[in-house]
């Protein structure tokens, strides 16, 4: 086993980076991730059968992959990210659209897609707290990027400013999430509501530090992205900018605490108002078909995610798992949203 790994590592080191450098670095990093995952699994969690920690349908098994189907299906995200980095070599050095130029934006987007896949693989594969942290930090990395990217396009941030702003906020968020997950720190006892967006637990009425990132930040990023896209599509229509994220909030969340809904509602109204009155530049993109396909696959994925949580549809030993289908559908969303960003044509001042 270890001899084979040594051969693989030597081959990776000798891999020529003169062409498609970004793709090859990502591929090497992905391979190394899997090598370290299986080495750690061999010594740490191989012989352990965990209880239903994550609450998903697939039955937990003994071995290196606790949930094989849910784990392997995450390769879909990795493929999307590697595809973007593969075609990156063919982009011009400069261009009006950063997503099809040699800019930091497509690299960050692709890295986010790969991060989601590897993090979720680690979570479903190991069923360990570290796997959960990697899973959530990957999702927060990806979902926050479109917010910063749209702000950079609307308010003419330089490439360096986008990278620094995004990196600082993400690192802070990831640290808070990791501390909250490992410490299970409770901020407020008897928090308003019945459940959180994450999972049902005996103390689910408590507001924990990890809920700040996994409930509030997660929903806030999605809502703000919707606000920014609706601002451009409707040419700064405040009413639509307010109501679209609220519709998503109240239809896509599951048993959310009332206080969470109230706070996010107020935040979405304030963010919409500020962006409406300080609109920046219009972002001109083709919404059909890629934006709608991205939304459709995400909504379908959300429905499938809920089905996976439904007892009557759950078959723990089946090779077909609804949560695995969620991974594939949302990987499709990641691809379609990238294609949507590539349709940007120009950047004109709003009237």
N, C-alpha and C positions, 0 to 999 in steps of 0.2 A: 504493500500500500504506500509506504513512505518513499520507496524507490521510484514508484510511478509519479508521485507528486514532485520529487526532485527533478525528474525529467521534464515535467510540465513547466516548472518554474524556470529551468534553464532555457527552455524554448521561448518562454515569455521574455526573458531578459535579452535574448538574441533577436527578438522581433524588430524588424526595421521600422523606424518611426519617421522616415523621410517623407512619406506620403500618408495622407489620412491620419495624421498624428492624433487628433482629438478622438477619433473613433477607436484607434488602437489603444490609446491610454485608457479609455472607458472599458474596452473589452478586457484588457489586462486586469484592471481594477475589479471587474466583475468576476473574472476567473479566480483571482486571489481571494475575493470575498467568499466564494463557494469553498475554496480549499480550507480557509480558516474556519468557516462554519462547520464543515464536516470533521475537521480535526478537533475542534472544541466539543462538538456533539459526541464524538467517539469517547471522549474522556469524561464528559459532564452529564449529558442528558440521555444518552443512548438507552440505558436500562431503566429509565424512569417512565412511568405512565402517569401523566398528570390528570387531575380532574378537569371538569369543563371550565377552565379558567376564562377563556374568551367568550364562551356562550354561543359559539357557532355550532352548526348541526353536525359536521363531520366528526366521527368518533376519534378519540385520541388513541394512538397506537404506541407500542414500544418500538424504539429504534431512533434513527437519526432524523426522521421526519414524522412528527407527531400527527400532522394532518397532511398526508401526501398530496391529495387533490387540491386543497386550498393553497398549499405551498407552491406546487409546480405551475399552477395557473398564473402566478405572478410574473412568470417569464414574459407574458404579453407586454407588460410595462417596459421591461428591459429591452425587448425587441424594438418598441417604438422609439425609445431614447437612442439606441444604437443606430437605428435608421437615420434619425435626424443628424447625428454626428457623422455618419458615413457620407451623406450628401453635402455636409458642411464644406468639405474640400472643394466642391464645385462652385461655391458662392463667390461673388466678386469681393475684392477687399473693401470696397466702399459702395454704399447704395442708400437710397432713400428709405428702404425698408430693412431695419436691423435683422429681422427674422430670416432674411434671405441674403444676408451679408456676413462678412467675417467679423461679426460683432460678438459681444459677450452674451447677448440675449438668447440666441439659439442654443448656446452651450449650457446656460443655466436651465433653460427649459428642458433640454434633453437629460441633463443631470438630475433634474427633479423627477422625471419619468423613471429613470433607472433607480433612483433613490426609493421611490414608492415601491417598486417591484422587489428590491432586495430587502427593504425594511419589513414589508409584509411577509416575504418569504421567511425571514428570521422569526417573525412573531408566530406564524402558523406552524413553522417547522420545529421550533424549539419550545414554544409555550413557556418562555421564561420572561421575567420582567424586563431584561435587557432587550429581548426581541420586541416587546411591546413599545419600548422607548424608541427603538429604531423605526418601527412601523409608524408611530404617530409623528415623529420628527420628519420622516419622509413625506407624509401627507401634508404637514404644515409647510414644509419647504415648497412643495409643488403648488399648493392652493394659494400661497401668499405671493408667488411670483407674478401672476397676471395683474395683481393690484399694482405692484411697483412698476411693472412694465407699462401698463396703461398710463400711470401717472408720469412716467418718464417721457412717453410719447406726447401726452397732452400738455406738459409743462416744460418741454424741451430740456430734459436733463441730459447731461453728458453721460457717456458710457460708464465712466469711472464713478460718477455720482450714483447711478443705478446700482452698480456692483457694491459700493460701500454701504448705501442705505439698506439694500436688501440683506446684505451679509450681517450687518449689525443687529437688525431686528430679528433675523432668523436665529442667530447665535443666542441672543437673549431669550427668545421664545423656547429654543431647544433646552437651554440650561434650566429654565423654570419648569418645563415639562418633566425633565429628568429628575429634578429634585422632588417635584410633586409626586411623581410615580414611585420613586424609591422610598420616600418618607411617608407617603400616604397622609400628608399633613392636612388636617381639617381647619378651615378658615372660619366657617360659621356653622354652628350646630342647628339642627332642625331647619334646614334651608327650605324655602317655599317651594312646593311642588311635590310630585310623586316619584319622579325618576329623572335621571340624566340622559343625555344622548348616548352615553357610552354603554352602560350595562346596568342591570337591576342588581342591587346588593342590599344587604340588611340595613346598611346605614346610608342609603341612597338619598335621604333627605338632607344630608350634610353637604355643605359646599367645601370641596377639597381644592388644594392648590392645583392639582392636575386638571380639574374641571375648567380652570381659567383658560388654559390653552386648548383643551380638547373639546370644550363646549363653546366658550365665548369667542376665542380667537378663530377657531375653525369656522363657526357660523358668520363671524364678522368679516372674514376674508371673502367668503362666498358672496355675502350680501353686498359688500363694497365692489366686488368684481361686477356683479349684476348692475349696480348703480352706474358704474363707469361705462359699461357697454350700452345700457339704456340711454345714457346721456348722449352718446354719439349717434345711436340709431334714431332717436327722437329729436335730435338737435336741441338738447337742453330743456326737455319738458319736465318740469319739477314734479308734477303729479305722478307721471309714469315712473320717474326715478325713485319716488317714495314707495309706490305700491308694488312694483315688481319684486323687490327684495322681501317685502312683507308677505307677499303671496308664497314665495319660496320658503320663507321662515315657517309659516304656519301650515304648509302642506308637506314639506319634506322632513321636518323634525318629528321625532317619535317620543311621546310622553315627556316633553320638555318641562322643566320647572317654570312656574308662572313668572317668577322674578327674572329668569333668563329671557323669556319672551318680551317682558316689559322693557328691560334694559336694552336689548337689541333693537326693539322698535324705536326707542328714543334715539339710539345711536344712528340708525339708518335714516331717520328724519333729519338729524343734524348734518350727517355726511352729505346727504342729497342737497340740502340747502346750501352748504358751503361750496360744493362742486358746481351747483347751478349758478351761484353768484360770482364765482371765480372759475369760469369755464375753461380757460386756457385755449388750446387749439383743437379744432375738430380733427378727429381721426377717421379717415375715410377707408372703410373696408367693405368687401362684399360679404353680406351676411348669408347669402344662399350659395351653395347648400351647406357649407361646413359648420357655420355657427349652429344652425338648426339641427344638423346631424349630431353635433357634440352635445347639445341640450337633450335631444331625444335619447341618445344612448345613456346619458347620465340618469335621466328620469327612469328609463327602463331598468337600469342597474339598481336604482334606489328601490324600485318595486321588488326586484329579485332579492335584494338584501333583506327586505321585510319578510318575504316568503321563507327565506332561510331560517328566520327566527320563529316561524310558525310551526307548532308541534305536529300538526296533521300532515305537513309536507316534508317533515324531516326523516331522512333515511340515513342514519349515521354511517353505515357500512357501504353505501352505494358509491359507485365510481362517478356518478353524476351528483355534483353538489351545487346548490344554488349560489352559494357564496363564491365558488370558483367562477361561475358565470358572471357574477358581479365584477370580478377582477377583469374578465375579458371585455365586458361591455364598457367599463370605465377606462380601460386601456384604449378602447376605440374612441372614447371621448377625448382622451389626451391627444390622440392622433388628429382628430377632426378639429380640435381647438387650435392645434399648431397650424394646420392647413388654413384655418380661418385667419390667423395672425399674418400669414404670408400673403394674404390678398390686399394688405394695406397699400394704397396707391400714393397718397400725398398727405400733407398736413397743412390745412388752411386755417386762417384766423376765423373765429366765429363772428357773425355779424352782431 
